[in-house]
Amino acid sequence: MIFPIKRAGGRGLALLLLAFSLSACVSIPRDYSAPSAQHYEQAEIAGYRHIRFWGDMPPPDMNRLLARQHAALQTNPELARRFDVLALSGGGEDGAYGAGFLKGWSKRGDRPRFTLVTGVSTGALIAPFAFLGPKYDDAIQRFYTATSRRDIFLLTPLKILFGGSAIGDTAPLKRLLHEEVNDRLVAEIAAESRQGRVLLIGTTDLDAERPVIWNIGRIADSGRPDAAKLIANIMLASASVPGAFPPVRFDVLIHGQRHQEVHVDGGVTNQIFVYPPSLDMRVVEQRLGLNPHKTFWLIRNTKVDPEYDAVGLGVASITKRAIQSLIKYQGRSNLVELEKLAERDGFDLRLTYVPQDFKTPLTKPFDPVYMRDLYQVGYHAALSAQPWHARIDAVEQAAPAVPAAKGVSQ
């Protein structure tokens, strides 16, 4: 989850709380009405079909997905041998850890060609480039070591007094995403999608209070001229923390009538995900006649263990610390759920996260010094003798490190 006030002092949070209290009765209207409670599940993005599904249930078009994968097996037999899933979590500027880890993993020489890549929040900003492989490592590095707060958002706290939806304006990030997610990048994603590889990004439909998973490869392979714009907007939505950043509105059609959805940070509902737990991957393998070696590779772009820090008694300090704790423990719960899913579906699990001894202070949101230091920590972690943990233990302060999966060199 990108959260620009998560560690950088209480003044930003105090300003946010004040603005909320003053604007409680003010709201800007949508361009179109929200979908009705009776029909919201039928909403489609105009011109697209089957490009997204609810993250709390299996895709409704499983037969179509299986037919597509069966066809891809004819041209990409590697799908029958390995099923490698890369899941990139939220974490704001801590995405620098994952960026550095990916670079170090490429340098190490044993980074798989992932069958499935998923991303949430800051992980959604990395996911399309990680999906396309090590040739985009330098682009990810630039984003997490050469950008600053001004490249991500502008502080506009007074707007909230007049019905604005956030204290920040993400116009700089939106502009950057629309530059990077161009037709060439979309064509590359489409080509990989046709080989049976899958790229998913998670957002939260705030009206529905439900996670939404977008099939970015399906969008890229649609041939539509607005595919790049839609993908960039999905990435922006996944990184839009409610209150801090404005939500992203998506125009949808229901029975030919136009409505508008409101989407925010995917980390509100899932800070990291692979696929809906209600989807039994063993059944999928049986229907496709596969028995691949399977691994979840999980990059958690934060620390996962508690950190002691005496809290002040002001409302800003108390609220900020409580939000930090809420986010941390939600993230731990997501990881525990993935452990259970890996065990059920026969996946090895490999986990990395920001080490507890990383102590560079975050003095301001998206502090370049902080991000460069954390990038180097991630880079060297990937090159270390034991870069992966087997699990997150709910009792022990640190999960034991284990060797890499069978067939992956040290």
C-alpha positions as CSV (number, residue, x, y, z in Angstrom):
1,M,0.0,0.0,0.0
2,I,1.4,3.4,-0.9
3,F,0.9,5.6,2.1
4,P,2.8,8.9,2.0
5,I,2.4,9.7,5.7
6,K,3.1,6.2,7.1
7,R,6.4,7.0,8.8
8,A,7.3,10.6,7.9
9,G,5.9,12.3,11.1
10,G,2.5,13.3,12.3
11,R,1.9,16.7,10.7
12,G,0.6,15.1,7.4
13,L,-1.8,12.9,9.3
14,A,-3.0,15.8,11.5
15,L,-3.7,17.8,8.3
16,L,-5.6,14.9,6.9
17,L,-7.7,14.5,10.0
18,L,-8.5,18.2,10.1
19,A,-9.5,18.3,6.4
20,F,-11.7,15.2,6.9
21,S,-13.5,16.9,9.8
22,L,-14.1,20.1,7.9
23,S,-15.3,18.4,4.7
24,A,-17.6,15.7,6.2
25,C,-20.7,17.1,4.5
26,V,-19.1,18.2,1.2
27,S,-18.8,15.8,-1.8
28,I,-18.2,16.2,-5.5
29,P,-20.7,14.4,-7.8
30,R,-19.7,11.5,-10.1
31,D,-19.9,12.0,-13.9
32,Y,-22.4,9.1,-13.9
33,S,-24.4,7.4,-11.2
34,A,-22.9,4.4,-9.3
35,P,-24.1,1.0,-10.4
36,S,-27.1,-0.2,-8.4
37,A,-26.7,-2.8,-5.7
38,Q,-28.8,-5.2,-7.7
39,H,-26.8,-5.0,-11.0
40,Y,-23.2,-3.9,-10.1
41,E,-21.8,-7.3,-10.8
42,Q,-22.9,-7.1,-14.4
43,A,-20.8,-3.9,-15.1
44,E,-18.3,-4.1,-18.0
45,I,-15.8,-1.6,-19.2
46,A,-17.1,-0.3,-22.6
47,G,-15.5,-2.2,-25.5
48,Y,-14.1,-5.0,-23.3
49,R,-15.3,-8.4,-22.0
50,H,-13.9,-10.8,-19.5
51,I,-11.0,-8.5,-18.5
52,R,-11.6,-8.6,-14.8
53,F,-13.2,-10.7,-12.0
54,W,-13.9,-10.4,-8.3
55,G,-10.9,-11.3,-6.2
56,D,-13.1,-13.3,-3.7
57,M,-14.4,-15.8,-6.2
58,P,-13.1,-17.8,-9.2
59,P,-13.2,-16.2,-12.7
60,P,-16.6,-16.8,-14.2
61,D,-15.2,-17.7,-17.6
62,M,-12.9,-20.6,-16.5
63,N,-13.7,-22.7,-19.5
64,R,-12.5,-19.9,-21.8
65,L,-9.4,-19.4,-19.7
66,L,-8.6,-23.2,-19.8
67,A,-9.1,-23.3,-23.6
68,R,-6.7,-20.4,-23.9
69,Q,-4.1,-22.1,-21.7
70,H,-4.5,-25.4,-23.6
71,A,-3.8,-23.7,-26.9
72,A,-0.8,-21.9,-25.4
73,L,0.7,-25.2,-24.3
74,Q,1.3,-26.1,-28.0
75,T,3.7,-23.2,-28.5
76,N,5.0,-22.9,-24.9
77,P,5.7,-26.4,-23.5
78,E,7.5,-24.8,-20.5
79,L,4.0,-24.3,-19.0
80,A,3.8,-28.0,-18.6
81,R,7.1,-28.2,-16.6
82,R,7.0,-25.2,-14.3
83,F,4.4,-22.9,-12.8
84,D,6.2,-20.0,-11.2
85,V,4.1,-17.3,-9.5
86,L,5.6,-13.9,-8.6
87,A,3.4,-11.9,-6.2
88,L,4.5,-8.2,-5.5
89,S,2.9,-6.6,-2.4
90,G,2.2,-3.0,-1.5
91,G,4.5,-0.8,0.5
92,G,4.8,2.7,-0.9
93,E,8.4,3.8,-1.2
94,D,9.4,0.4,0.3
95,G,8.8,-0.9,-3.3
96,A,12.4,0.0,-3.6
97,Y,13.2,-3.3,-1.8
98,G,11.4,-5.3,-4.4
99,A,13.0,-3.3,-7.2
100,G,16.4,-4.0,-5.9
101,F,15.7,-7.7,-5.2
102,L,14.5,-8.2,-8.8
103,K,17.7,-6.7,-10.1
104,G,19.8,-8.8,-7.8
105,W,17.8,-11.9,-8.8
106,S,18.5,-11.2,-12.4
107,K,22.2,-10.8,-11.6
108,R,22.1,-14.1,-9.7
109,G,21.0,-15.8,-12.9
110,D,18.2,-18.1,-11.5
111,R,15.2,-15.8,-11.9
112,P,12.4,-17.8,-13.6
113,R,10.2,-16.8,-16.5
114,F,7.1,-16.4,-14.4
115,T,3.8,-18.0,-15.5
116,L,1.8,-15.6,-13.4
117,V,2.7,-12.2,-12.0
118,T,0.5,-10.3,-9.7
119,G,0.8,-6.8,-8.2
120,V,-0.9,-4.6,-5.6
121,S,-0.3,-0.9,-5.0
122,T,3.4,-0.2,-5.3
123,G,3.6,-3.8,-6.5
124,A,1.2,-2.9,-9.3
125,L,3.7,-0.3,-10.5
126,I,6.4,-2.9,-10.7
127,A,4.4,-5.9,-12.0
128,P,4.1,-5.2,-15.8
129,F,7.9,-4.6,-16.0
130,A,8.7,-7.6,-13.9
131,F,6.4,-9.6,-16.1
132,L,8.4,-8.7,-19.2
133,G,11.7,-9.8,-17.6
134,P,15.1,-8.5,-16.6
135,K,15.4,-6.1,-19.6
136,Y,13.1,-3.8,-17.7
137,D,15.1,-4.0,-14.4
138,D,16.8,-0.6,-15.1
139,A,13.4,1.1,-15.7
140,I,12.2,-0.2,-12.3
141,Q,15.5,0.9,-10.7
142,R,15.1,4.5,-12.1
143,F,11.6,4.8,-10.7
144,Y,12.6,3.7,-7.2
145,T,16.0,5.5,-6.9
146,A,15.6,8.6,-9.0
147,T,12.1,9.9,-8.2
148,S,10.9,12.0,-5.3
149,R,7.6,13.0,-3.8
150,R,7.0,15.7,-6.5
151,D,7.3,12.9,-9.2
152,I,4.4,11.0,-7.5
153,F,1.9,13.5,-6.1
154,L,1.3,17.1,-5.2
155,L,0.0,18.2,-1.8
156,T,-3.4,19.9,-2.3
157,P,-5.0,19.8,1.2
158,L,-7.3,22.8,0.6
159,K,-9.2,21.0,-2.2
160,I,-10.7,18.7,0.3
161,L,-12.5,21.6,1.9
162,F,-14.5,22.1,-1.3
163,G,-15.4,18.5,-1.9
164,G,-12.1,17.1,-3.1
165,S,-11.5,13.4,-2.4
166,A,-7.9,13.5,-1.2
167,I,-5.2,15.7,0.2
168,G,-2.9,14.7,-2.7
169,D,-3.1,15.0,-6.4
170,T,-1.5,12.1,-8.3
171,A,-1.3,14.0,-11.6
172,P,2.6,13.5,-11.7
173,L,2.3,9.8,-11.3
174,K,-0.6,9.6,-13.8
175,R,1.5,11.4,-16.4
176,L,4.5,9.2,-15.7
177,L,2.4,6.0,-16.1
178,H,0.9,7.2,-19.3
179,E,4.4,7.8,-20.7
180,E,5.8,4.4,-19.6
181,V,2.7,2.3,-20.5
182,N,2.9,2.9,-24.2
183,D,1.8,0.9,-27.3
184,R,5.1,-0.8,-27.5
185,L,4.9,-2.1,-23.9
186,V,1.3,-3.2,-24.4
187,A,2.3,-5.1,-27.5
188,E,5.0,-6.9,-25.5
189,I,2.5,-7.8,-22.7
190,A,0.1,-9.1,-25.4
191,A,2.7,-11.3,-27.0
192,E,3.6,-12.9,-23.6
193,S,-0.1,-13.3,-22.8
194,R,-0.6,-15.3,-26.0
195,Q,2.0,-17.7,-24.8
196,G,-0.1,-18.5,-21.7
197,R,1.6,-16.2,-19.3
198,V,-0.7,-14.1,-17.0
199,L,-0.4,-10.6,-15.6
200,L,-2.9,-9.6,-12.9
201,I,-3.3,-6.3,-10.9
202,G,-5.6,-5.9,-8.0
203,T,-7.7,-2.9,-7.1
204,T,-10.5,-2.3,-4.6
205,D,-14.1,-1.4,-5.8
206,L,-15.0,0.9,-3.0
207,D,-18.7,0.8,-3.7
208,A,-18.8,-3.0,-3.5
209,E,-16.2,-3.3,-0.7
210,R,-14.6,-6.1,-2.8
211,P,-11.3,-6.8,-4.4
212,V,-11.2,-6.7,-8.2
213,I,-8.5,-8.5,-10.3
214,W,-7.8,-7.2,-13.7
215,N,-6.3,-9.4,-16.4
216,I,-3.8,-7.0,-17.9
217,G,-2.7,-9.5,-20.6
218,R,-6.3,-9.8,-21.8
219,I,-6.6,-6.0,-22.0
220,A,-3.2,-5.8,-23.9
221,D,-4.3,-8.5,-26.4
222,S,-7.6,-6.8,-27.1
223,G,-6.2,-4.7,-30.0
224,R,-8.1,-1.7,-28.7
225,P,-6.4,1.7,-29.1
226,D,-7.2,2.7,-25.5
227,A,-5.6,-0.4,-24.0
228,A,-2.5,1.4,-22.8
229,K,-4.6,4.2,-21.2
230,L,-6.8,1.6,-19.4
231,I,-3.8,-0.3,-18.1
232,A,-2.1,2.8,-16.8
233,N,-5.3,3.8,-15.0
234,I,-5.6,0.4,-13.4
235,M,-2.0,0.7,-12.1
236,L,-2.9,4.2,-10.8
237,A,-6.0,2.9,-9.1
238,S,-4.2,0.1,-7.4
239,A,-1.7,2.7,-5.9
240,S,-4.4,5.2,-4.8
241,V,-4.6,5.2,-1.0
242,P,-8.1,6.5,0.1
243,G,-7.9,10.0,1.5
244,A,-4.2,10.5,0.6
245,F,-4.7,10.0,-3.2
246,P,-7.9,10.5,-5.2
247,P,-9.7,7.4,-6.3
248,V,-9.8,6.4,-10.0
249,R,-13.2,6.4,-11.6
250,F,-14.0,3.8,-14.3
251,D,-16.9,4.3,-16.7
252,V,-18.9,1.1,-17.1
253,L,-21.9,-0.1,-18.9
254,I,-24.9,-2.1,-17.5
255,H,-27.6,-3.0,-19.9
256,G,-26.4,-0.3,-22.2
257,Q,-26.6,2.4,-19.5
258,R,-23.4,4.2,-18.4
259,H,-22.4,4.2,-14.8
260,Q,-19.2,5.0,-12.9
261,E,-17.3,2.9,-10.4
262,V,-14.8,4.2,-7.8
263,H,-11.6,2.2,-7.3
264,V,-8.8,2.6,-4.8
265,D,-5.7,0.9,-3.5
266,G,-5.8,-2.8,-4.0
267,G,-4.1,-3.1,-0.6
268,V,-7.3,-2.1,1.1
269,T,-8.6,-5.6,0.5
270,N,-5.5,-7.7,-0.2
271,Q,-1.9,-6.5,0.3
272,I,-0.6,-9.4,-1.7
273,F,-2.4,-12.1,-3.7
274,V,-1.8,-14.9,-6.2
275,Y,-5.3,-16.1,-7.2
276,P,-8.7,-16.4,-5.4
277,P,-8.5,-19.1,-2.8
278,S,-11.8,-20.5,-4.1
279,L,-10.0,-21.4,-7.3
280,D,-8.6,-24.9,-6.8
281,M,-5.4,-25.1,-8.9
282,R,-5.3,-28.9,-8.6
283,V,-8.5,-29.1,-10.6
284,V,-7.1,-26.8,-13.2
285,E,-4.0,-29.0,-13.6
286,Q,-6.2,-32.1,-13.9
287,R,-8.3,-30.6,-16.7
288,L,-5.2,-29.5,-18.6
289,G,-3.3,-32.8,-17.9
290,L,-0.4,-31.0,-16.2
291,N,1.9,-31.9,-13.3
292,P,4.4,-29.0,-13.2
293,H,6.8,-28.0,-10.5
294,K,5.1,-25.1,-8.7
295,T,6.4,-22.2,-6.6
296,F,5.0,-19.1,-5.1
297,W,7.7,-16.4,-5.1
298,L,6.4,-13.7,-2.7
299,I,8.1,-10.2,-2.4
300,R,6.7,-8.4,0.6
301,N,7.7,-4.7,0.3
302,T,7.7,-4.0,4.0
303,K,9.0,-5.4,7.3
304,V,6.7,-8.1,8.7
305,D,7.7,-8.2,12.4
306,P,6.7,-5.7,15.1
307,E,9.0,-2.8,15.8
308,Y,9.0,-1.2,19.2
309,D,8.7,2.6,19.2
310,A,7.3,4.6,22.1
311,V,4.3,6.4,20.8
312,G,3.3,10.0,21.6
313,L,-0.1,10.6,23.1
314,G,-1.4,13.1,20.6
315,V,-4.2,12.1,18.2
316,A,-1.9,12.2,15.2
317,S,0.7,10.0,16.8
318,I,-1.9,7.5,18.1
319,T,-3.7,7.3,14.8
320,K,-0.6,7.0,12.7
321,R,0.8,4.2,14.8
322,A,-2.5,2.4,14.8
323,I,-2.7,2.6,11.0
324,Q,0.9,1.3,10.7
325,S,0.0,-1.7,13.0
326,L,-3.2,-2.4,11.1
327,I,-1.4,-2.5,7.8
328,K,1.4,-4.6,9.1
329,Y,-0.9,-7.2,10.7
330,Q,-3.2,-7.3,7.6
331,G,-0.2,-8.0,5.5
332,R,1.0,-10.8,7.9
333,S,-2.5,-12.4,7.7
334,N,-2.4,-12.3,3.9
335,L,1.0,-14.1,3.9
336,V,-0.4,-16.8,6.3
337,E,-3.3,-17.3,4.0
338,L,-0.9,-17.8,1.1
339,E,1.0,-20.3,3.1
340,K,-2.2,-22.3,3.5
341,L,-3.0,-22.0,-0.1
342,A,0.4,-23.1,-1.2
343,E,0.1,-26.2,1.0
344,R,-3.4,-27.0,-0.3
345,D,-2.4,-26.7,-4.0
346,G,1.0,-28.2,-3.8
347,F,3.2,-25.1,-4.3
348,D,6.6,-24.5,-2.7
349,L,6.7,-21.1,-1.0
350,R,9.5,-18.7,-1.1
351,L,9.2,-15.4,0.7
352,T,11.4,-12.3,1.0
353,Y,10.7,-9.1,2.9
354,V,12.5,-5.9,4.2
355,P,14.9,-7.1,6.9
356,Q,14.4,-6.0,10.4
357,D,17.8,-4.4,10.7
358,F,17.2,-1.8,7.9
359,K,17.3,1.5,9.8
360,T,17.6,4.3,7.3
361,P,15.1,6.9,8.5
362,L,12.3,8.0,6.2
363,T,12.3,11.8,6.6
364,K,9.7,12.6,3.9
365,P,7.4,10.7,1.6
366,F,9.3,9.0,-1.2
367,D,12.6,10.1,0.2
368,P,15.2,9.4,-2.5
369,V,18.0,8.7,0.1
370,Y,15.8,6.2,1.8
371,M,14.7,4.5,-1.4
372,R,18.3,4.2,-2.7
373,D,19.5,2.6,0.5
374,L,16.6,0.2,0.5
375,Y,17.1,-0.7,-3.1
376,Q,20.7,-1.7,-2.3
377,V,19.4,-3.8,0.6
378,G,17.1,-5.7,-1.7
379,Y,19.7,-6.1,-4.4
380,H,22.2,-7.6,-1.9
381,A,19.5,-9.8,-0.3
382,A,18.9,-11.5,-3.6
383,L,22.6,-12.2,-4.1
384,S,23.0,-13.6,-0.5
385,A,23.6,-17.2,0.3
386,Q,20.0,-17.7,1.4
387,P,17.7,-15.1,-0.2
388,W,14.4,-16.8,0.7
389,H,12.4,-17.7,3.8
390,A,10.1,-20.7,3.8
391,R,7.3,-19.1,5.6
392,I,6.2,-16.3,8.0
393,D,5.8,-17.7,11.5
394,A,3.1,-16.1,13.5
395,V,5.1,-16.7,16.8
396,E,8.7,-16.4,16.0
397,Q,10.1,-12.9,15.3
398,A,11.8,-14.1,12.1
399,A,11.0,-16.9,9.8
400,P,13.9,-19.4,9.2
401,A,15.8,-19.0,6.0
402,V,15.8,-22.0,3.6
403,P,17.6,-22.9,0.5
404,A,16.1,-22.0,-2.8
405,A,13.6,-24.3,-4.5
406,K,14.8,-27.5,-6.1
407,G,16.5,-26.8,-9.4
408,V,17.3,-23.2,-8.5
409,S,21.0,-22.7,-7.9
410,Q,22.5,-20.9,-5.0
